[in-house]
Amino acid sequence: MKTLPIADCVWEIPPSEKPGMRVPARIYASQALLGQMDQGVFEQVTNVACLPGIVRASLCMPDGHWGYGFPIGGVAAFRADTGVISPGGIGFDINCGMRVLRTRLTEAEVRPKLRELVDALFAAVPSGVGAHGFVRLTEDELREVMREGSGWCVRRGYGWPEDLAATEGGGCLPGADPEQVSVRAITRGIGQLGTLGSGNHYLEIQVVPPDGVHDAAVARAFGVTGPGQVLVMLHCGSRGFGHQVGTDYLRRFDQAMHAYGISVPDRELACAPFRSPEGQAYFGAMTAAANTAFANRQVITHRVREVLGRIFGRDPRELGLEVVYDVCHNTAKLERHVVDGAPLDLVVHRKGATRAFGPGAPDVPAAYRDVGQPVIIGGSMETGSALLVGTAHAMEETFGSTAHGAGRTMSRAQARKRVWGETLIEQLGARGIVVRAASKSGVAEEAGFAYKDLAEVVEVVHRLDVSRRVVSLRPIGNIKG
Amino acid sequence: MGRHVFLDSIAVADCAMEVVGDDLDDLFATAARAVAEVMVDPATVRRVIERDVELAAPSLDLLLYDWLSELIYLKDAEQLVFPDAEVRVRGEAPCRLAARLRGDVLDRARAALRADPKAVTFHRFALEPYAGGWRARVVIDV
């Protein structure tokens, strides 16, 4: 497939390369990262370019890899009036996302209690297959969570009011419609609020390394004071509730799209017109799941505060355990962007891609309005993570989007063949990283060698100016499913 | 006797598998065993709970999709995992399935946990006659 360089780190596949492409496909990557992308990325990003109502281009971020339907790292915007919504462009883990809390603790203070802290967090935040959450909900309460998101948690004492302002959309996206959620989604997810999940989900104790501050002014705005500061990062989503919403609607769209005369090159791209009854039903259910994911990260935040308060014998407020930001990377949102010089309402799908709104953009919290929205890019448990900031250029180039992680280069099965989970835990321990996991094989699957170089991904988005490097973070403790 | 292999070469973040069965009954039972194997080491799960499941779908491939989705649903809704299944499939539309599952509640102290599947995807999803029996390709989002 012809992949042409059109600017530094921008590659384009013209519509002539595949029948049915309505717009070009555009991949953001260095030469090295492009070379590491599997064939599935090229196949999938061009498939997405075939969907009705797509605007400007089908995009793939530098951490892109082979997903299902859309590539992971995929961004696509569809006209709200004539375009589609596709569950495959969001993923089953609706509003999978990242949250970072800052602390006033230093590595020197945490290191002597690190093992105790990791064990306590592992016990307090259930992870892995079959885990129960600690928040017991009735069905009516779960419907309240769907409508209110993090706000429900704060109202019930699982958080601080200021947490909401530090969450994308205030922790509650508009348009949630619990009536569009199946009974099966409710029964599947009702016991899981406050659970981490498995796979690449984690709760991590991190430190700003000696050379980790890249933009001191923006770091200060994020409450990051300098090397040695400890932060807590979590990566999880809507759990079985969102997975069932995705399953229900993928199955429904697979049948329904034919009535709208839509044919897609990959069945996983099943979609419906956004303004159709099916499209609106999915949007309502998907948003309900997104709000539940915010609530999940919020109640885990509450647990983290409880644990750190207990271990360090101080009130969590004294420890400065404030949310820096909480940002989604698996959603479709109704947003207004400028297209061909005019504002246009778009359904922006981000699947494994992070919103990266710049200074002054709507929904950027007041505390960050002058610098831009914090962007959280999670890496592997070996290589660390990064805080970046959104830019005005991202609004023009990528519908306000950037990368979300390092991106896999190796399958889970291949990774398991390379290393035993127990061995990797020992190796990481020798490097000062304490790991607790519900599944040892899951640890092997998440080994650092299974991922791209995070620094390279961050370098590319920084060079492209779709987000700017602010702080690097190094893990010292990791809890996995 | 059916067999399954996990495929390394597609959907790197997820779990792709190819399942082969002597007939439809065998294929559906083997696919159920493969999904259980994604979640847990089957050798660490007792066979002390039985559950009967009946499903209907407009086509055979959708019946397989619904069947595997049901197993993932039971894992979350009731914390049940079933490494063994006896399945009877009627292949003519409307396609039907009657199954008896055997397994246990996920006991985190006893079972060797693996991944937590989210969903069955339609990515490269296929069910087709093969060498006198049947073959399926399934990608599970984990």
Interface residues (C-beta under 8 A of the other chain):
Chain A: D38 G40 H65 W66 G67 Y68 G69 I72 G88 G91 F92 D93 G128 V129 G130 A131 H132 R184 T187 R188 G189 Q192 G197 S198 G199 N200 R239 G240 H243 Q244 G246 T247 L250 R251 D254 Q255 D266 R267 E268 A270 R408 T409 M410 S411 R412 A413 Q414 A438 S439 K440 S441 G442 E445 G481
Chain B: F6 L7 D8 S9 I10 A11 V12 A13 D14 C15 M39 V40 P58 L62 Y65 D66 S69 I72 Y73 K75 D76 A77 Q79 V81 L106 R108 A112 L113 R114 A115 D116 K118 A119 V120 T121 F122 H123 F125 V139 D141 V142
